[in-house]
Amino acid sequence: MNTNELAPDQRRSPSGWRALPEVLAVSAKLGLTSFGGPIAHLGYFHNEYIRKRRWLDEKSYADLVALCQFLPGPASSQVGIGIGVIRAGLLGGLVAWCGFTLPSVVALVVFATLMKGMDIGQAGWIHGLKLVAVAIVAQAVLGMGQKLAPDKKRATLAVIAASVALLWQSVLSQVLIIAAAALAGLWMYRKSAAEQAPLLAVPIRRSVAYACLAAYFGLLIVLPLLQSLYPSEGLALFDSFYRSGSLVFGGGHVVLPLLEQEVVPSGWVGKEDFLAGYGAAQAVPGPLFTFASYLGAMTSGITGAIIATLAIFLPAFLLVVGALPFWISLRSSARVQGALVGINAAVVGILLAALYNPLWTTAILSPADFALAALLFVLLVFWKSPPWIVVVLGAAGGLLTQHLFI
């Protein structure tokens, strides 16, 4: 990296392996305090990494965010990994991910342990968590729809994607929806001019980037083959969660339908436990992808949690490291930008389908359920209440309605 391209504070501050303790400390602070989902996380990152510490300039941060929104996987986690890599190399990316992710992993594994050790599946507060999930995903659909499908072309594409996702429910269907939406975006925006991208200095050799991209695609092909040749629960878990982490666009909430298709039909996790865990995941800070830690723990205890967590985040690490050196040229391509527009609209549709099934059909069972879910939605969208408060109120409301409307 050319140090002349960096801000004065960046040139004076320690970098490389000497920066690892600071990277760990700052990312752990974010992992303990970053409530509110991926968009909020990016705001926390900007405040800590850019405004306070000036580890990147504003343009480089914006370019990194743009890259991570383009890639499949958890966008906020990928931004954190990218900043760690730029600050302290590959090990810095790993340390940044650990600090940001582990607090919520621990919290959700503890919750899964309680769920398995107690017969609380029909408890009112558990049903309240399902209603929280309805409200939060409805908020995500509204916000993403306004940003990613604001006109008639993209709104139509989103509705078509939602319809296909509901009528043809499988992991393969969602992959094909994304691919078809990319082609539609290429065609609809073929005459649009490309936006100019800011520069970003990246301390990664292209040989390392090629190796990471090869590993990303290679694992998608090899893991199912290994599972068919040497079937085992651990390998099946790794394959399922790696595939989910590899193929989800939009991050966060959009992983819900992919994971539901992986773990519920297979019998690993019941639908009731699945939705209760998703509601609980809203109460903890850090990335929503740690919902996989809960699912892994429900399936195979601590071992399952470790496998699921590593598998679902591994694609994010491989893609960030693999894509960073090539992003400038890709970002300047009108075709790539057109495909991204189509993909983003389809992501809205896939999430809309998930809002209906499994969330709405499982959680909204009475007028009282609808009233509570609507109240939680208003608190999130209009009162801007922190998600953890909404989770607590949802659990309490579920308990109350269970006693009042039996």
C-alpha positions in Angstrom: 0.0 0.0 0.0 1.3 3.5 -0.8 1.3 5.4 2.4 0.9 8.7 0.5 -2.6 7.7 -0.3 -3.6 7.5 3.4 -4.6 10.2 5.8 -1.9 11.6 8.2 -3.4 9.8 11.2 -3.2 6.5 9.3 0.4 6.9 8.4 1.4 7.5 12.0 -0.8 4.8 13.6 0.5 1.2 13.9 -0.6 -1.1 11.2 0.0 -4.8 10.3 0.3 -7.3 13.1 1.1 -4.5 15.6 -2.5 -3.1 15.1 -4.1 -6.5 16.0 -4.8 -5.7 19.7 -6.5 -2.4 18.7 -8.5 -4.0 16.0 -9.7 -6.7 18.4 -10.6 -4.1 21.1 -12.5 -1.9 18.8 -14.4 -4.7 17.0 -15.3 -6.3 20.3 -16.7 -3.0 21.5 -18.8 -2.9 18.4 -19.9 -6.5 18.8 -21.2 -5.7 22.3 -23.0 -2.4 21.4 -24.1 -2.6 17.8 -27.8 -3.1 18.0 -30.3 -2.5 15.2 -29.3 -4.6 12.2 -26.9 -4.1 9.2 -27.7 -0.5 8.3 -27.2 0.6 11.9 -24.0 -1.4 12.1 -22.6 0.6 9.2 -23.3 3.8 11.1 -21.5 2.4 14.2 -18.6 1.4 12.0 -18.3 4.8 10.5 -18.3 6.4 13.9 -15.6 4.1 15.4 -13.4 3.3 12.4 -13.7 6.5 10.3 -14.6 9.5 12.4 -12.8 8.5 15.6 -9.8 6.6 14.4 -9.5 7.6 10.7 -8.4 4.1 9.6 -10.0 4.9 6.2 -10.9 8.0 4.4 -14.6 8.7 3.6 -14.3 7.7 0.0 -12.6 4.4 0.7 -15.2 3.6 3.3 -18.0 4.3 0.9 -16.4 2.1 -1.7 -15.9 -0.7 0.7 -19.6 -0.5 1.7 -20.6 -0.5 -1.9 -18.5 -3.7 -2.5 -20.0 -5.5 0.5 -23.6 -4.6 -0.6 -22.8 -6.1 -4.0 -21.4 -9.4 -2.7 -23.6 -12.1 -1.2 -23.3 -12.5 2.5 -23.6 -10.3 5.6 -22.8 -6.8 4.5 -21.9 -5.3 7.8 -19.7 -8.2 8.8 -18.0 -8.0 5.4 -17.3 -4.3 5.9 -15.8 -5.1 9.3 -13.6 -7.9 7.8 -12.5 -5.6 5.0 -11.5 -2.8 7.4 -9.6 -5.4 9.5 -7.8 -6.6 6.4 -6.9 -3.2 5.2 -5.7 -2.2 8.7 -3.8 -5.4 9.7 -3.7 -7.8 6.8 -5.6 -11.2 6.6 -5.1 -11.8 10.3 -6.6 -8.4 11.0 -9.7 -9.4 9.1 -10.1 -12.5 11.1 -9.6 -10.7 14.4 -12.1 -8.0 13.4 -14.7 -10.7 12.6 -14.1 -12.5 15.9 -14.5 -9.4 18.0 -17.7 -8.3 16.2 -19.3 -11.8 16.0 -18.5 -13.7 19.2 -20.7 -11.7 21.7 -23.9 -12.5 19.8 -22.8 -16.1 19.1 -22.4 -16.7 22.9 -25.7 -15.1 23.7 -27.7 -17.2 21.1 -26.0 -20.5 22.0 -27.0 -19.8 25.6 -30.6 -19.2 24.4 -30.6 -22.4 22.4 -29.4 -24.3 25.4 -32.3 -23.0 27.4 -34.7 -23.8 24.6 -33.5 -27.4 24.5 -33.4 -27.9 28.3 -36.8 -26.6 29.0 -40.3 -27.3 27.5 -41.0 -23.7 26.6 -42.0 -24.2 23.0 -45.6 -23.2 23.6 -44.9 -20.4 26.1 -46.5 -17.1 25.5 -43.3 -15.2 25.5 -41.9 -17.5 22.8 -44.9 -16.7 20.6 -44.2 -13.0 21.3 -40.8 -13.4 19.8 -42.4 -14.8 16.7 -44.5 -11.6 16.5 -41.3 -9.5 16.9 -39.8 -11.3 13.9 -42.9 -10.4 11.9 -42.6 -6.7 12.8 -38.8 -6.6 12.2 -39.0 -8.3 8.8 -41.9 -6.1 7.8 -39.7 -3.1 8.7 -36.9 -4.5 6.6 -39.2 -5.1 3.6 -40.5 -1.5 3.9 -37.0 0.1 4.2 -35.4 -2.1 1.5 -38.4 -1.7 -0.8 -38.2 2.1 -0.6 -34.5 2.0 -1.4 -34.1 -0.9 -3.8 -37.5 -1.1 -5.5 -38.8 2.5 -5.6 -40.0 2.5 -9.3 -42.5 0.5 -11.3 -39.8 -1.7 -13.0 -38.1 -2.7 -9.8 -41.3 -3.0 -7.8 -42.7 -5.4 -10.5 -39.5 -7.4 -10.5 -39.8 -7.7 -6.7 -43.4 -8.9 -6.8 -42.6 -11.4 -9.5 -39.7 -12.7 -7.3 -41.9 -12.9 -4.3 -44.6 -14.8 -6.2 -42.1 -17.4 -7.6 -40.5 -17.8 -4.1 -43.9 -18.6 -2.6 -45.1 -20.9 -5.3 -41.8 -22.8 -5.7 -40.2 -23.1 -2.3 -36.7 -24.7 -2.5 -33.1 -23.6 -2.2 -32.7 -24.0 -5.9 -35.6 -21.6 -6.6 -34.0 -18.8 -4.8 -30.7 -19.2 -6.6 -32.5 -19.1 -10.0 -34.6 -16.1 -8.9 -31.4 -14.2 -8.2 -29.8 -15.3 -11.5 -32.9 -14.3 -13.5 -33.1 -11.0 -11.7 -29.5 -10.2 -12.6 -30.2 -10.9 -16.3 -33.3 -8.7 -16.1 -31.3 -5.9 -14.6 -28.7 -6.3 -17.3 -31.4 -5.9 -19.9 -33.5 -3.1 -18.3 -30.5 -0.9 -17.5 -28.3 -1.8 -20.5 -28.3 1.8 -21.7 -27.5 3.4 -18.3 -24.2 5.1 -17.6 -21.9 3.7 -14.9 -21.3 5.7 -11.8 -17.7 6.6 -11.1 -16.2 4.8 -8.1 -13.8 6.3 -5.6 -10.3 4.8 -5.3 -9.4 2.3 -2.6 -5.9 1.1 -1.7 -5.9 -2.7 -0.9 -3.0 -4.5 0.7 -3.8 -7.9 -0.9 -1.9 -9.6 -3.6 -3.9 -10.8 -6.6 -2.6 -14.3 -6.1 -4.2 -14.4 -2.7 -7.4 -13.0 -4.1 -7.5 -15.6 -6.8 -7.0 -18.4 -4.2 -9.8 -17.1 -2.1 -12.2 -16.9 -5.0 -11.2 -20.4 -6.1 -11.9 -21.7 -2.6 -15.3 -19.9 -2.5 -16.5 -21.6 -5.7 -14.7 -24.8 -5.1 -16.4 -25.4 -1.7 -19.8 -24.8 -3.3 -19.0 -27.7 -5.6 -17.0 -30.0 -3.4 -19.0 -30.0 -0.2 -22.2 -31.6 -1.7 -20.0 -34.2 -3.4 -18.2 -35.0 -0.1 -21.5 -35.2 1.7 -22.9 -37.7 -0.8 -19.7 -39.8 -0.6 -19.1 -39.6 3.1 -22.4 -38.7 4.7 -22.1 -37.3 8.3 -24.2 -34.8 10.3 -21.2 -32.5 10.7 -20.5 -32.3 7.0 -24.2 -31.9 6.2 -24.4 -29.0 8.6 -21.3 -27.3 7.2 -22.6 -27.8 3.6 -26.0 -26.4 4.4 -24.8 -23.3 6.2 -21.9 -22.7 3.8 -24.4 -22.7 0.9 -26.7 -20.3 2.8 -23.9 -17.9 3.5 -22.7 -18.1 -0.1 -26.0 -17.5 -1.9 -27.9 -14.9 0.2 -27.9 -11.4 -1.3 -29.0 -8.5 0.9 -27.6 -9.9 4.1 -29.2 -9.9 7.5 -32.9 -10.7 7.2 -32.7 -12.2 3.8 -30.9 -15.2 5.1 -34.2 -16.2 6.9 -35.8 -18.0 4.0 -32.6 -19.7 2.9 -32.0 -21.1 6.4 -35.6 -22.1 6.8 -35.4 -24.2 3.7 -32.2 -25.8 4.9 -33.1 -26.7 8.5 -36.8 -27.1 8.8 -37.7 -29.6 6.1 -34.7 -31.7 7.1 -36.1 -31.9 10.6 -33.0 -30.4 12.2 -35.0 -27.6 13.8 -38.8 -27.4 14.2 -40.6 -24.4 12.7 -41.7 -23.1 16.1 -38.1 -23.2 17.5 -36.8 -21.7 14.2 -39.0 -18.6 14.5 -38.5 -18.2 18.2 -34.8 -18.2 17.7 -35.1 -15.6 14.9 -37.0 -13.4 17.2 -34.4 -13.8 20.0 -31.7 -12.9 17.5 -33.1 -9.4 17.2 -32.4 -8.8 20.9 -28.6 -9.3 20.7 -26.0 -6.9 19.2 -23.8 -7.9 16.3 -24.6 -9.6 12.9 -27.9 -11.3 12.3 -26.1 -14.2 10.6 -25.3 -15.5 14.1 -28.8 -16.8 14.0 -26.9 -19.8 12.4 -25.2 -20.3 15.8 -28.5 -20.8 17.5 -29.7 -23.2 14.8 -26.4 -25.2 15.0 -26.7 -25.4 18.8 -30.3 -26.6 18.5 -29.2 -29.3 16.1 -25.9 -30.6 17.6 -25.1 -28.6 20.7 -21.9 -26.6 21.0 -20.2 -28.6 18.2 -23.1 -27.8 15.9 -22.9 -24.1 16.8 -19.2 -23.9 16.0 -19.7 -25.7 12.6 -22.7 -23.5 11.6 -21.0 -20.3 12.6 -17.8 -21.0 10.8 -19.6 -22.3 7.7 -22.0 -19.4 7.3 -19.3 -16.7 7.7 -16.6 -18.4 5.7 -18.0 -17.3 2.3 -18.0 -13.7 3.5 -14.3 -13.8 4.4 -13.4 -15.5 1.1 -15.4 -13.1 -1.0 -14.2 -9.9 0.7 -10.5 -10.9 0.4 -11.0 -12.2 -3.1 -13.0 -9.3 -4.5 -11.2 -6.3 -3.0 -8.3 -6.1 -5.5 -10.7 -6.2 -8.5 -13.5 -4.1 -7.2 -12.5 -0.8 -8.8 -12.9 -2.1 -12.4 -16.0 -4.1 -11.6 -17.6 -1.1 -9.8 -17.1 1.0 -12.9 -18.9 -1.4 -15.2 -22.5 -0.4 -16.2 -23.4 -4.1 -16.8 -22.4 -5.0 -13.2 -24.3 -2.1 -11.8 -27.4 -3.1 -13.9 -27.2 -6.7 -12.7 -26.9 -5.4 -9.1 -30.1 -3.3 -9.5 -32.0 -6.4 -10.6 -30.6 -8.6 -7.8 -31.5 -6.0 -5.2 -35.1 -5.8 -6.4 -35.4 -9.6 -6.3 -34.0 -9.6 -2.7 -36.9 -7.4 -1.7 -39.3 -9.9 -3.2 -37.7 -12.9 -1.5 -37.9 -11.2 1.8 -41.5 -10.2 1.2 -42.3 -13.9 0.5 -40.6 -14.8 3.8 -42.7 -12.3 5.6 -45.8 -14.2 4.5 -44.4 -17.7 4.8 -43.1 -18.8 7.3 -43.5 -15.7 9.5 -47.1 -14.5 9.0 -48.7 -17.9 8.5 -47.0 -19.2 11.7 -47.2 -16.2 14.0 -50.4 -14.3 13.2 -53.0 -16.8 14.5 -55.6 -14.4 16.0 -56.7 -10.7 16.0 -54.6 -10.2 19.2 -51.5 -11.5 17.4 -52.1 -9.0 14.6 -52.7 -6.1 17.0 -49.5 -6.8 18.9 -47.4 -7.3 15.7 -48.8 -4.0 14.4 -47.9 -2.2 17.6 -44.4 -3.5 17.5 -44.1 -2.5 13.9 -45.2 1.1 14.8 -42.7 1.2 17.6 -39.9 0.2 15.2 -40.8 2.3 12.2 -42.3 5.5 13.6 -41.1 5.7 17.2 -37.6 4.4 16.2 -37.5 2.2 19.3 -34.3 0.1 19.7 -34.8 -3.5 18.6 -33.9 -4.9 22.0 -36.7 -2.9 23.6 -39.2 -4.2 21.0 -38.0 -7.7 21.7 -38.7 -7.3 25.4 -42.1 -5.7 24.8 -43.0 -8.4 22.3 -42.1 -11.2 24.7 -44.1 -9.5 27.5 -47.0 -8.9 25.1 -47.0 -12.5 24.0 -47.2 -13.7 27.6 -50.0 -11.2 28.4 -52.1 -12.2 25.4 -51.7 -15.9 26.2 -53.4 -15.3 29.6 -56.0 -12.8 28.4 -57.2 -14.6 25.2 -57.1 -18.2 26.1 
